[in-house]
Amino acid sequence: MNPKLRPYRPTDHAACVALFDSNTPSSFLPHERAEFVEWLDGLDAGGSDEHAEYLVIEDAGQLVACGGIWWTEPAAPAGFAWGMVARDLQHRGHGTMLVRARLERLRELGAGEVRLDTSQHTAPYYARFGFEEVTRTPGGYGPGLDRVDMVARLS
């Protein structure tokens, strides 16, 4: 198998929602699904207040991961959005491929700092890439799922 990273296309919409569903409720709570669908709908329509890009990873003809970035202007803070790997395909390098690609793209755009929010379950994973915890809100996403805000400085 040879995973392939490529830009999101509107035809990926349903597969990305299926990835979200595979990570509910371990990484996302059911009420967040509507927000994720709204994010994808905005990409599909081609309009947004801020700049955004979304990437997907295909492996063996199947969409196995997706994740995005946002930025406002060069050298301003930027961030990660809606990153996920199919629950049954985690720990195979897809997430690492996605994180590295997003960090590299933000470096190309001139971002000096990358922000993300994640759960207490994935915060240690992002720490491996230089993200540091800024704040933690117990139950910030809902019961049993803390919100952890993190930042990484790009140099």
C-alpha positions as CSV (number, residue, x, y, z in Angstrom):
1,M,0.0,0.0,0.0
2,N,1.2,3.4,-0.9
3,P,-0.7,6.3,0.8
4,K,-1.4,9.3,-1.4
5,L,-1.9,12.8,-0.1
6,R,-4.0,15.1,-2.2
7,P,-6.3,18.1,-2.0
8,Y,-9.9,17.6,-0.8
9,R,-12.6,17.5,-3.6
10,P,-16.3,17.9,-3.1
11,T,-16.7,14.2,-4.0
12,D,-14.8,13.4,-0.8
13,H,-17.5,14.9,1.4
14,A,-19.3,11.7,2.3
15,A,-16.1,9.8,3.0
16,C,-14.8,12.6,5.3
17,V,-18.1,12.5,7.2
18,A,-17.7,8.7,7.5
19,L,-14.2,9.3,9.0
20,F,-15.7,11.7,11.5
21,D,-18.3,9.1,12.4
22,S,-15.7,6.4,12.9
23,N,-14.1,8.7,15.6
24,T,-17.3,9.4,17.4
25,P,-17.5,9.4,20.5
26,S,-13.8,8.7,21.2
27,S,-12.4,11.9,19.6
28,F,-15.5,13.8,18.5
29,L,-18.9,14.1,20.1
30,P,-22.1,13.7,18.1
31,H,-23.1,17.3,18.4
32,E,-19.9,18.4,16.6
33,R,-20.9,16.6,13.4
34,A,-23.0,19.5,12.2
35,E,-20.1,21.9,12.6
36,F,-17.8,19.5,10.6
37,V,-20.4,19.2,7.8
38,E,-20.8,23.0,7.8
39,W,-16.9,23.2,7.4
40,L,-17.0,20.8,4.4
41,D,-20.1,22.6,2.9
42,G,-18.0,25.8,3.0
43,L,-15.2,24.1,1.2
44,D,-17.6,22.6,-1.4
45,A,-19.1,26.1,-2.1
46,G,-15.6,27.6,-2.4
47,G,-16.3,30.5,-0.1
48,S,-14.9,31.3,3.4
49,D,-14.1,34.4,5.5
50,E,-10.6,33.1,6.0
51,H,-8.3,31.2,3.9
52,A,-8.5,27.4,4.3
53,E,-7.3,24.2,2.6
54,Y,-8.2,20.6,3.3
55,L,-6.2,17.5,2.5
56,V,-7.1,13.9,2.3
57,I,-5.0,10.7,2.3
58,E,-6.0,7.7,0.1
59,D,-4.7,4.3,0.7
60,A,-5.6,1.2,-1.4
61,G,-8.4,3.2,-3.0
62,Q,-9.9,4.2,0.3
63,L,-10.0,7.6,1.9
64,V,-8.3,7.0,5.3
65,A,-7.6,10.5,6.7
66,C,-8.4,14.2,6.3
67,G,-7.3,17.4,7.8
68,G,-7.2,21.1,7.1
69,I,-5.4,24.3,7.7
70,W,-6.6,27.9,8.1
71,W,-4.7,31.2,8.0
72,T,-5.6,34.9,7.8
73,E,-2.5,36.5,6.3
74,P,1.2,35.8,6.0
75,A,3.2,35.8,9.3
76,A,-0.1,35.9,11.3
77,P,-1.2,32.9,13.4
78,A,-2.7,30.0,11.5
79,G,-4.1,26.7,12.6
80,F,-5.1,23.1,12.0
81,A,-8.8,22.2,11.5
82,W,-10.6,18.9,11.6
83,G,-7.8,16.4,11.4
84,M,-8.8,12.7,11.7
85,V,-7.8,9.2,10.6
86,A,-10.2,6.3,10.2
87,R,-10.5,4.8,13.7
88,D,-9.6,1.3,12.6
89,L,-6.5,2.5,10.6
90,Q,-4.8,4.6,13.2
91,H,-1.1,4.0,14.2
92,R,-0.1,3.3,10.6
93,G,1.6,6.6,9.8
94,H,-1.4,8.4,8.1
95,G,-1.8,10.9,10.8
96,T,1.9,11.7,10.8
97,M,1.9,12.2,7.1
98,L,-1.1,14.6,7.4
99,V,0.5,16.6,10.3
100,R,3.8,17.0,8.5
101,A,2.1,18.1,5.2
102,R,0.0,20.7,7.0
103,L,3.0,22.1,8.9
104,E,5.0,22.3,5.7
105,R,2.2,24.1,3.9
106,L,1.8,26.6,6.7
107,R,5.6,27.2,6.6
108,E,5.2,27.9,2.8
109,L,2.5,30.4,3.6
110,G,4.7,32.2,6.0
111,A,2.8,31.3,9.2
112,G,4.9,32.0,12.3
113,E,2.6,30.1,14.7
114,V,0.2,27.2,14.4
115,R,-2.8,26.7,16.7
116,L,-5.1,23.8,17.2
117,D,-7.6,22.5,19.7
118,T,-7.9,18.8,20.4
119,S,-9.0,16.4,23.1
120,Q,-6.9,15.2,26.0
121,H,-6.6,11.9,24.1
122,T,-4.7,13.3,21.1
123,A,-2.8,16.2,22.8
124,P,0.2,14.0,23.6
125,Y,0.3,13.0,19.9
126,Y,0.5,16.6,18.8
127,A,3.2,17.4,21.4
128,R,5.5,15.1,19.5
129,F,5.4,17.6,16.7
130,G,6.3,20.6,18.9
131,F,2.8,21.7,20.0
132,E,2.6,22.9,23.5
133,E,-0.5,23.1,25.7
134,V,-1.7,26.6,26.3
135,T,-5.0,25.9,28.1
136,R,-7.2,22.9,29.0
137,T,-10.9,23.1,29.6
138,P,-12.3,20.1,31.3
139,G,-15.5,19.0,29.5
140,G,-14.8,21.7,26.9
141,Y,-16.3,19.7,24.1
142,G,-18.8,17.8,26.2
143,P,-18.9,15.4,29.1
144,G,-15.7,13.4,29.3
145,L,-14.0,15.2,26.4
146,D,-11.6,18.0,27.5
147,R,-10.6,20.8,25.1
148,V,-6.9,21.3,24.9
149,D,-5.6,24.4,23.1
150,M,-2.1,24.0,21.7
151,V,0.4,26.1,19.8
152,A,3.6,25.4,17.8
153,R,6.0,28.0,16.6
154,L,7.4,27.5,13.1
155,S,11.0,28.6,12.4
